[in-house]
Amino acid sequence: MSIFLHEAGRNKLSRSEILRDPFLFLAFGFGSGLSKKAPGTMGTLAAIPIYWALSALDPWLYGFLVILINLAGIYFCDYAAKKLGEHDFGGIVWDEIGGFLITLLFIPPSWMAVLIGFVLFRWFDIFKPWPISWADKKINGGLGIMLDDIIAGGISCLIMLFIFNDQSVI
């Protein structure tokens, strides 16, 4: 019994097809979205090493790269949805990567920040309160796949800025 999907989407793309196609590989979060259980959580976990690498950069460069990652995600996710024949297939997790990186924007790097950011982002991504739910239902294509996670990351970031503004909390 494998913990990974053997095929994905209405077009039943094989695991090897997904891993060999560079855009699908990225859309599936370097393969983390192939998890049968909680692919969004696995995609968010895949974002942690990316966060640690980017957190060593100047905060403005980090922000610029996060914008690029999210803009590229619109293309990756749209491409994947079309190839899979299914809009916002659960294994498409580049949106989780982009959203999680937004969550930690301008937050000093620490394991506490990663843990709290992870929990906040996953909560907003799973439960989708308004306006996240609106974006999830009303916007289609790659932008629609990305936008609900961008909003979830933005809301999580605002909460993180509030929490980590008072450094005595840590």
Secondary structure, DSSP 4 states (H G I P E B T S, - for coil): --SB-SEETTTTEEHHHHHHSHHHHHHTGGGGGGBSS-HHHHHHHHHHHHHHHHHTS-HHHHHHHHHHHHHHHHHHHHHHHHHHTSTT-TT--HHHHHHHHHHTTTPPP-HHHHHHHHHHHHHHHHH--TTHHHHHHH--HHHHHHHHHHHHHHHHHHHHHHHHHSGGG-
